[in-house]
Amino acid sequence: MATSSTSAARRSLRPHTAPNVRENLRRERERVLARQAELEKLAAPINDAAAKLTKLDAVVESRAATPRRKIEQLEKARDRRIAKIQQEYAAKIEAVKAEAESAGVHLTPEEQAQESSLLREYALAIVEFGKNASAGELAPLLGVSAREAKKIIEQAKSDLDTSDVAASPAASAPTSAPGAGDAQPVTAAS
């Protein structure tokens, strides 16, 4: 048999009246709030430690990220410098190539005169050596065979003969450079 709420209230000695219910709710709320405050008080060191650990992690992460950012900045600066240097040198190389193409490999008149003079001296030295020694002795000096040495001596003699013929009219003209008549280069193995 079911009991009514008044009989249950009588048995529990707590009358189910509106003020009693409000009082019970207020006490229960206070008990829950007190327990919550107690738990918060107990959790305060945990929360503080967790906040400090988070802050420490952020500092460590920041400290670790700083060198990475610095390295990235340095690499970017290096790459910009390399690109700039490459552009500068590419321009310089192009300028030198253009200058080389325009200038060519032609000898200046001074260089031509000097070359003619040196070729004449070389031919004279070979002919002089050929007068005092054989072609077989000249061959090891020039690094060629005896047959080639003999041809070189003959070529030097003919070059000197042609330059002497061309030099005699040039000697009478004061404006011509000495050895300007040496048109044929002397062939020599070096």
C-alpha positions in Angstrom: 0.0 0.0 0.0 1.3 3.3 -1.0 1.8 5.9 1.6 0.8 9.5 1.2 3.4 12.2 1.3 2.1 13.5 4.6 2.5 10.1 6.2 6.1 9.9 4.8 6.8 13.4 6.0 5.6 12.5 9.5 7.8 9.5 9.6 10.8 11.4 8.5 10.0 14.2 10.8 10.4 16.7 8.0 7.2 18.2 7.0 6.8 18.8 3.3 6.0 22.4 3.5 7.1 25.1 1.1 9.5 26.7 3.6 11.1 23.4 4.5 11.6 22.5 0.8 13.2 25.8 0.2 15.4 25.4 3.2 16.4 21.9 2.1 17.3 23.2 -1.4 19.2 26.1 0.1 21.2 23.7 2.3 21.8 21.4 -0.6 23.0 24.3 -2.7 25.3 25.5 0.1 26.7 22.0 0.5 27.3 21.7 -3.3 28.9 25.2 -3.4 31.0 24.4 -0.4 32.2 21.1 -2.0 32.9 23.0 -5.2 34.9 25.6 -3.4 36.8 22.9 -1.6 37.5 21.2 -4.9 38.6 24.5 -6.4 40.9 25.1 -3.5 42.4 21.6 -3.9 42.7 22.1 -7.7 44.4 25.5 -7.3 47.9 24.1 -7.1 47.2 21.8 -10.0 45.9 24.7 -12.1 48.8 27.0 -11.1 51.4 24.3 -12.0 49.6 23.7 -15.3 49.6 27.4 -16.1 53.3 27.7 -15.2 54.1 24.6 -17.4 52.1 26.1 -20.3 54.0 29.4 -19.8 57.3 27.5 -19.7 56.4 25.5 -22.8 55.6 28.8 -24.6 59.0 30.3 -23.5 60.9 27.1 -24.6 59.0 27.0 -27.9 59.7 30.7 -28.5 63.4 30.2 -27.7 63.5 27.2 -30.1 61.7 29.2 -32.8 64.0 32.2 -32.6 67.1 30.5 -34.1 64.9 28.9 -36.8 63.5 32.3 -37.7 67.0 33.8 -37.6 68.3 31.0 -39.8 65.5 31.5 -42.3 66.2 35.2 -42.4 69.9 34.6 -43.0 69.2 32.1 -45.7 66.8 34.5 -47.5 69.4 37.3 -47.2 72.1 34.9 -48.6 69.8 33.9 -51.5 69.1 37.5 -52.3 72.9 38.3 -52.2 73.7 35.3 -54.4 71.0 36.3 -56.9 72.3 39.9 -57.0 75.9 38.7 -57.4 74.9 36.3 -60.2 73.1 39.1 -62.0 76.1 41.5 -61.6 78.6 38.9 -62.8 76.3 37.8 -65.7 76.2 41.5 -66.8 80.0 41.7 -66.5 80.5 38.5 -68.4 78.2 39.7 -71.2 80.0 43.0 -71.3 83.4 41.2 -71.6 82.0 38.8 -74.2 80.7 41.7 -76.3 84.0 43.5 -75.9 85.9 40.4 -76.9 83.7 39.9 -80.0 84.0 43.5 -81.0 87.8 43.6 -80.4 88.5 40.2 -81.9 92.0 38.7 -81.6 93.7 41.1 -84.0 97.1 42.4 -83.1 97.6 46.1 -82.8 100.2 47.7 -85.1 102.7 47.8 -82.2 102.1 44.1 -81.5 102.5 43.3 -85.2 105.8 45.2 -85.4 107.0 43.4 -82.2 105.9 40.0 -83.5 107.8 40.6 -86.8 110.9 41.7 -85.0 110.8 38.6 -82.7 110.2 36.3 -85.6 113.2 37.8 -87.4 115.3 37.3 -84.3 114.1 33.7 -84.0 114.9 33.0 -87.6 118.4 34.6 -87.2 119.0 32.4 -84.1 118.0 29.2 -86.0 120.1 30.1 -89.0 123.1 30.9 -86.8 122.6 27.6 -84.8 122.3 25.8 -88.2 125.7 27.2 -89.3 127.5 26.0 -86.2 125.6 22.7 -85.6 123.7 20.1 -87.6 120.0 19.7 -87.9 120.3 16.6 -85.8 121.6 18.7 -82.9 118.8 21.3 -83.4 116.0 18.6 -83.4 116.1 17.8 -79.6 116.3 21.5 -78.8 113.1 22.2 -80.7 111.5 18.8 -79.8 111.1 17.7 -83.4 112.7 15.1 -85.7 115.9 15.7 -87.6 114.0 16.0 -90.9 111.7 18.6 -89.4 114.7 20.5 -87.9 116.2 20.6 -91.4 113.0 22.0 -92.9 112.8 24.6 -90.1 116.4 25.7 -90.9 115.6 26.0 -94.6 112.4 27.9 -93.8 114.3 30.3 -91.5 116.9 31.0 -94.3 114.2 31.7 -96.9 112.3 33.9 -94.4 115.5 35.9 -93.7 116.2 36.2 -97.5 112.7 37.5 -98.2 112.8 39.9 -95.2 116.3 41.2 -96.3 114.9 41.9 -99.8 111.8 43.6 -98.3 113.9 45.4 -95.6 116.3 47.0 -98.0 113.6 49.3 -99.6 112.0 49.8 -96.2 115.3 50.9 -94.7 115.4 53.8 -97.2 111.9 54.9 -96.1 112.1 56.4 -92.5 108.4 55.9 -91.7 108.3 52.1 -92.0 108.9 50.0 -88.9 111.9 47.7 -88.8 111.0 44.1 -89.8 107.7 45.2 -91.4 108.4 43.1 -94.4 108.2 39.8 -92.5 105.0 38.6 -93.9 105.5 34.9 -93.5 105.7 33.5 -90.0 108.5 31.1 -89.2 107.1 27.7 -88.3 108.5 26.2 -85.1 107.4 23.5 -82.8 107.4 24.5 -79.2 
